[in-house]
Amino acid sequence: MCLKNRWVAKAVLLLAVTLPLQADVTITQLANEGVLLSDGETRVMIDGMVVDSYSVYGGLPDTAAAQFNGPSGVFGNVDLALVSHRHHDHNQPAHACRFMQASTGSQLATSSQVIGLMREKCRQFMTSSPRVRKIAPEYDAPVQLVNGTARVRVFPLSHGTRKYARIQNFGHLVELGGVTLLHIGDAAMNPADFEKAGLDRVQIDVAFIPFWFFQPGPGAAVVERFMNATLKIAVHIPPGEMEEVKAHLDENFPEVVVLDQPLAETRFIAPPP
C-alpha cells in the first residue's frame, strides 16, 4: 500500500477513536478497475471477475488468483457482482462463468453485451440461472438494485465515440454502510454525460476514478464538478506505468489515493453528519 493510503488509513483510525461510527466500508482493490466493497454484512464486487493480464493491464497475482474460485477468502460470499462493460480488462467471460457457477448465492446484474459474451462460455447457466439479471438503464430511467444492505443506482455513461460508441458502459452509485461510492467504468470525459446522470447533485464519499482523468486535459475539471469525493481513488493503472502515475499524482493531485497492488485494502469511515 502506498504512503498516501497509509496516511489516510491512520487518519481514519484516529477519527474512529474520537467519534461514533456512522459510516464504515472496507474497500479491496482487485485487478484494474475491480473493487470489492463490504460493510461487514453485504459484499458488492464491481469489475472484479478478471484474473489474467490483458494488453497493458494487469491481472491477479498467483496468491490472489488462487482465491478466485474458492468459497472463502477475498472472493468468497460476494452478494452482488456488477460489471461496467464487456471489455476483458473489466470482465473475462470464462473466469466470470467459473465464478458465478462456483458461487451459491452471488447475484449478477449487467448489460446484454456482457451477458452475451458470458453465454458463449456457459450458455446453460447464463440462460437458466435466476441469479443472472440483464439490465438496460437509461439516463432518465436508471436501474435500482437492492441486495442486503446495499442500494445501487445503475446508469449509462458513454464509453466514447467511433468504435466505442456502441459499448454499453454503466456507472454504479453504491450506498453501503452509510457510505456513497461511485464507480464509472471507462466513462468518456464528457461533462454532459455526467450531468445527464445527475452526478452534480450527489454527495459522493468515495469515487473510483480512472487514472487518465488526472492527466493533462479535460478530466480534472470533470472530477472537480462531478466526482469531488471525500476520498478519490485512482484506478485502472497499468502495472508498467504505476510508478510514473504515482509520481504524477504525488506532484499534482496529492489528495488522490492509489491502492497499488491487487488485494490492497483500506477502510473509509466518515464522521457523523
N, C-alpha and C positions, 0 to 999 in steps of 0.2 A: 504494500500500500504506500502511496506517495506521501511525502511530508505534509502537504496541504491537507490530505484526508485525515492523517493522524491528528493534526491540529483541530480540524472540525470535530472529530470524534471526542477529543479531550474537552473541547468547549461544550459539546453536547452533554458529556458526562457531568461536568460541573453544573450545568443547567438543571439536569435531572436531580441532582442532590438538593438544590436550593428551592425548587418549585415543584408543585404537584404535577404529575404526568397527565397531560390531556391528549397527547397525540404521540404515537410511537410506532415506527415502522422500520423493519430491517430490510436493507437493500443488498442484494448479492449480484455482483457483475458476472455475466456469463460470457459468451463469445460475441464480439462485435456490438450490436445494439441489444443483445439479450440481457434481460434483467429478471430477477426473481424478487418479489415483494411479499412480505409477511408481517402481519400484526400479531402473530402468535396463535391465531385461530384459523385464518384463511390465507392460502398461498396462491398468488397470482403470478404467472410467468408470461412475459411478452418477448417474442422473437427468440425464444430460448431453445428451440429444437434444432440446434446447429452443433455439429460435432467436428466435421472436417474443415480444414482451411479451404478457402475459396478465393481465387485470384490473389490479390494482395492482402486479403483479410484473413484473420486468424480463426482457428477452431479451438477446441478444448485440449488442454494438455492431458497426457495419459491418466493422471490421477483423477482428473475431473471426468474424463470420458468413461472411466470405469464405473462411475456412479450413475451414468446417464439412464440406464435401463433398470437400475436397482430399485427395490421397494422402499429403501430408506436413503438417508444421506441428503445431499443438496437437492436432488431432483425427485425425492420421494414426496408423496402426499400433496402433489400440486392439485389444487381445486379447479383452477381456471387457466387454460392455456389460450393465449391470444397471439395472432400473427399479423403484422402490419401489411406485408405484401409478399409476393411469390418468389422474390429473388433468393438465391441459395445462400447468400450471406445472412439471410434473415430466417429462412426456413428450408430445411433439407428434407425432401419428401420421404426418403427411405428411413431416415432417423426419426422423423415425426411419426411415421406409421408404427415403428417399433415402440416408440414412447407411448403412444396412445393405446396400442394393443396390450402393452405390459401393464398399463395403469388400470386400476379397478374403478376409479371414480373421477378422473380428470375430465372436465368438460372442455371442448374445443369450439371456439367461435371465431370465424374468419371469413374471408371472401370466397366467392366461387372460383377465382383463379387459383388460390392456394389449395382449396379442396380438390379442384380438378387435377392438379399435379400429384397430390397425395393419392388420388383414386388410381393413378397409374401404378402405384406400388402396393396398394392394399384395397382393392376395389370393394370386396365384400364388406369389409369393416366400414369403409367410408360411406357406403350406400345404405347400410343397415343399422349402424350404431345410433342409439338415441343420445349419445354423448357428443355428437358432432352437429353443429348448428351453422348453417350458411347464413350470413348476414349481408345486407346491402344498404348501409346507411347513406343518407343524403345530407347536404348542409342544413336543409330545413326540416329534416326528419332523422336525427341521429338515433342510433340504436342504444337502448338502455339495457344493461345486463346486471343481474343481481346473483351473487353466489356467496353464501355465508355472510360475512361482514363486509364484503367488497361490493361497491357500487361502481359501475363502469359506464361511461358515455363514449360511444364509438362514433366517429365522424370521418368523412373523407378529407384528405389533404393531398393535393396534386403532387405526383412524383416528378412532374416536369413536362416538357414539350417534346415534339417529334417522336422518337421511338419510345419515350417514357410516358407519353400522354395517355396511353391505354392501360397503364399499370394501375390496378386498384391499390391505393395506398391509404391505410387507415391511421388516424390518430386515436389515442386512447387516453381519456381522462379518468383516473382511478381514484376513488375515495376509499381509503382503507386506514383503519386505526386512527381516525381523526385527521389524517393527512391527505392532501390532494396532490397527486402525482401526474405528470404529463409525459407521454411518450409519443413521438411524432413520426416514427418510421423514417423513411427517406423523403420527407416533405421538401418540396421546392421552396426557395427563399422568396416566395411571392406574398407580400403583405395582404393582398386581397383575399387569399385563401384562408389565412389565419383569422381575418376579420369575419369572413362568412361563417367560420366555425365558432365564432363568439369568444375567442380566447382573450380578447381585450376586455372582457367583462368577468373574468375568472381570477380569483386569488389562488395562485399556484404555490405550493410549498416546495416541491421538488420537480425539476424538469430535466429530462434526459435529452441532450441536445447533440446532434452530430457535430463532430469537431470542426467541419468546414464552415459552420455558421460563425466561427470566431476568426476565420481567415479574412484577409482584406477583401472588401466587397460589401454587399447589402445585408449580410447575415446579422451583424452586430445590432443593426437598427431593428431588425425583426425580433431578435432576442429581447432587446430593451422594451419594446412595445408589447409583445405578446407572451414572452416566457421569462419575465423578470422574477424568477422564483427565489425564495429564500436560499435554497441550495440548488445550484446548477451543476450538473454532472456531464462532462464531455464524453461522448461515446462514439463507437464505430471507428476507432483509431487503428490503422494498420500496424501490426507489431513492428514492422521495419521503420515506421515513422514515429514511434512512440516517444522517443527522447526528443526529437525535433519539435513535435507538437507540445509536449510538456514544457519545453523551454519557451516556446512562443506564448503559451498561456501564462506561465510564471511572469513574463515580462509585461504582457498586455492585458491579461484578464486573471489577476492573481486570486480572485474570489472563486474561480471555477475549479471544481474538484475532478480529478482523474482517478478512477479505480483501474490501475494499470495491469492487473492480472485477472484472468478468469478465477472465480470464487473469492475474489477480494470482496470484503463486506464492510458496510458501515450502517449506522443507525441514525435515523432522523427523529429527534424529539423536539417538539415545539412547546413553548410555554403556553399556559392558558391564555385565552384572549383577555 
